Each structure stands twice: as structure tokens, then as C-alpha cells.
């Protein structure tokens, strides 16, 4: 592989990652967050895996 091919592949993967991150944010935004797995420091939504920190 040459440098140009690697850069094109990296840019493609970055674009795909940005799309997936936006989709994840959208899913977590519209989730009802009723079911949590908890510990002393944070809780994780069982449906969308959004993390809420309980203590700072």
C-alpha cells in the first residue's frame, strides 16, 4: 500500500466513524432511559448504554 491509499482509507474510516457517532447520539437522545445498571459511581442505561455519572 502506498501513502495516498492509506490516507484515503483513513479518511473513509473517519467519515464512517462520524456517521456512527451521530447515530449513537441520536439513539441515546430519544431513549426513554428507564432501565439502569448501577454502581456507586455511575449508571448505564440497559437499552442504549448511555452513562450517567452519579458522583464527581
Beta strands, then each sheet from edge to edge (+ up, - down):
strand 1: 36-38
strand 2: 42-45
strand 3: 51-53
sheet 1: 1+ 2- 3+
end
